[in-house]
Amino acid sequence: MARPRSFDEERALDAAMHAFWANGYEATSTQDLCEATGLGRSSIYNTFTSKHDLFRRSLTRYMDMMNTAQIEILEDVERSATERVRALLTRVIDGEFEHRENGHSIGCLTVNTTVELAGRDPEAADLLEHDLAARLTALRATIRAGQQADDITSRRDADALARYVNAVIAGMRVSAQGGADRATLQSIAETALDALAVR
C-alpha cells in the first residue's frame, strides 16, 4: 500500500511557482526548489517527476490564477467596456507592486517565460499560446462591446486593439521589472486608453 504523502502538494506547487516566477526556469536549481518547498530531492522527483514537469505545473497554475482574475474583470457586464479596460490596467499595476523587491517588480511569469523559453521549449510555447488566446478572446469581446456602445471610439479592428492592449500590459510588466514607479505605469495605462479613444 502506498505511503500517504506527508506534505501539502498544492502548497509545494505554490512555493515552486514563486521560485520560478522570481528567478526564471534555467536559474532555478533543484536545490532552490528544495529550499522553496521544504521538500527533499526525492520527494520533489517522486511527486513531480522532473524539474520541467514541476515548471509546467507551476506555469499552468500561474496562468489559471492570473486569467481567472483578469477575465472576471473583462466579463463584468455591470461595468461599461471602458471601465473594464481601465480596471484591468489598474489591476495589472497593483499586481506589480504586490511582488516588488528593492524597487523592482518580479514581473509576470508568463511574460518572463515567453522571453526565456517560447522559442526553444515546445511544451512551454503551447501553454503560452493557449494562455494568449484566452486573454485575447476576453479583450477582443470587451473592446468590440465598447465599440458597439460607442464608449471606445477607435475604429481599428477589435482584434488588433486587443493585441495592442495585451502588448501594453506586457510592456508595463517589463517596465516594472526595470524599476518603473507607479506614476510611470499609470501614465502608460492612460496613454493606452487614449489610443482606444476611451471617453
Secondary structure, 3 states (H helix, E strand, C coil): CCCCCCCCHHHHHHHHHHHHHHHCCCCCCHHHHHHHHCCCHHHHHHHHCCHHHHHHHHHHHHHHHHHHHHHHHHCCCCCCHHHHHHHHHHHHHHHHHHCEECCEECCCHHHHHHHHHCCCCHHHHHHHHHHHHHHHHHHHHHHHHHHHHCCECCCCCHHHHHHHHHHHHHHHHHHHHCCCCHHHHHHHHHHHHHHCCEC
